[in-house]
Amino acid sequence: MTLQEQIRANRFRSAIVVFGFALLLVLVAGLIGLALDLSLGAVALAAAVVYGVFALLRSRSMIAGFTRAHELPPGELVPLRRLVENVSIAAGLPVTPDVRIVDDTAPNAFAAGLRPEKSYVGVTTGLLSTMPKRELEAVLAHEVSHIRNRDTYLMTMATVFAGAIALVADIGFRTLAYGGRSRKAGALVGVLAVVGLLLAPYAALMLRMSLSRRREFLADAGAGEILNDPEAMALALRRLEVDTTTVRYAEASTAHLWVESPTERVGSHGAGILEFSSWFNTHPPMRSRIAALEEAGGFRLPERLPTDEPFATEVARIR
Amino acid sequence: MPGWLWILLAVAGVVVLVAAYGYNRLVRLRNEAGTGWANIDVQLQRRADLIPNLVEAVKGYAAHERGVFDEVTRARTALRQATTPGSAAVANEGLTAALGRLFAVAEAYPDLKASENFLRLQEDLTDTEDKISAARRYYNATVLRFNTAVQTIPWLLLARPLGFRAREFFSAEGDIAPPEVSFAP
């Protein structure tokens, strides 16, 4: 499949996933209504919708808050902004996304925003002081790919839906725990409700995680295409793999946003027996991401990383 | 109605649907390429707009190098007058060559090279050149997609009568297609 076909398939899958999440939400609310109280089910659903709308409206600033990303003051780091501009032009984005900075020594980056016009790319200061320009550009292209492929939209939706489902399941549990069983439901329905409420948040989580992993491969390939240089992306990934610092303010709730999993070392996770645990990983192993790029680009990464000057040093020197 | 008429109607319906899909696809691809070209055009314009200031800045220090100034100005005019992607790419290369000679002249004047104004113009120019090459990557990729659709069956059958023509790449060396990145998950 070419990249364009992949992107189209991606958008189609997005629609299905959003539909699946909505279905799961209604199912959980329905279970509550069936096992406990019809009106309680309706109330829970309404609460979930209110929560969802609020979270969607606030998602931009919420993500910035979670990740501690602050806006770049005008006139600061103009070369970085220019890199983002160039990458956006090459990707065919209608508008250049804003740049935000996370003060953290761990090299990492993320993209956020519901629509391309209102998106931004967040980079850590550690990324700027680790990556040479060529690889930094690849990481930025990876994030811009996420924006172009509407991954940021889907992941925001997925996060909000997962939250809403957890909220509804929680309402159900609390009512169960405090003996709010007012309906004369059969034992089977009761058991079903408990199991359903127990599993729903995990189902949502798993759906969300599997979603983000597939998209990482696509964004890697997209970055390779945007820059016409898949090797740069592979080199950047290798450099991230070698680096072992983790992002301080990373939370599980925003893990899927970053270019590299910010909380744990992903490189060690293999296939095989560990397959189940890897369902909950937000990112595929670095090794398979690099291998996919090598295959697409027809190259092999050198044993040792290039020792080019990091971007931050270059900018400071020119000044 | 006899059975064969129903079949005929169904086939005609399917053909119309497929044609509508194909037409929409061709229009979408053509619009993408149009946007891609507009992106390049903006940057070419910006590059051309920087030239007079640059020439003035160098003139202040090396007024006697008239030949180089004329050459740069001519190349700029050629770029502004270029209308097709191919000719614009050639004119853009011409301007690059002329600017190379202008900067070679500037090398001989340390005061000029250190002047704030000249440094800023040089930086803006480099930035614009980077953006032209970024816009070119996008444009050429969209053209490749559009041309492939126009030149292959089945949309070929639709493109010819409806006037969809293959577009020119933004390339000084003729029709050089950018490599297609294919990706197996």
Contacts between the chains, C-beta under 8 A, distances in Angstrom:
chain1	res1	chain2	res2	distance
A	1	B	182	7.1
A	1	B	183	6.6
A	1	B	184	7.5
A	2	B	180	6.2
A	2	B	181	7.7
A	2	B	182	5.6
A	2	B	183	7.4
A	3	B	181	5.8
A	3	B	182	7.6
A	3	B	183	5.8
A	4	B	145	6.5
A	6	B	183	6.1
A	6	B	185	7.8
A	82	B	127	5.7
A	82	B	130	7.3
A	85	B	131	6.9
A	86	B	130	5.3
A	86	B	131	5.8
A	86	B	134	4.4
A	87	B	134	7.1
A	89	B	39	6.0
A	89	B	43	7.9
A	89	B	131	5.7
A	89	B	134	4.2
A	89	B	135	5.0
A	89	B	138	6.5
A	90	B	134	3.8
A	90	B	135	7.2
A	90	B	137	4.7
A	90	B	138	5.3
A	91	B	138	6.8
A	92	B	32	7.3
A	92	B	35	7.1
A	92	B	36	6.6
A	92	B	39	7.6
A	92	B	138	4.5
A	92	B	142	7.2
A	214	B	185	7.1
A	217	B	183	7.6
A	217	B	185	5.6
A	218	B	183	7.5
A	218	B	185	7.9
A	221	B	181	6.4
A	221	B	183	4.1
A	224	B	181	5.6
A	225	B	141	7.4
A	225	B	181	4.3
A	226	B	137	7.1
A	227	B	137	7.8
A	228	B	137	5.9
A	228	B	178	6.8
A	228	B	179	7.3
A	230	B	181	6.9
A	292	B	183	7.3
A	292	B	184	7.4
A	292	B	185	7.4
A	295	B	184	6.6
A	296	B	181	5.8
A	296	B	182	6.5
A	296	B	183	5.1
A	296	B	184	7.4
A	297	B	181	7.5
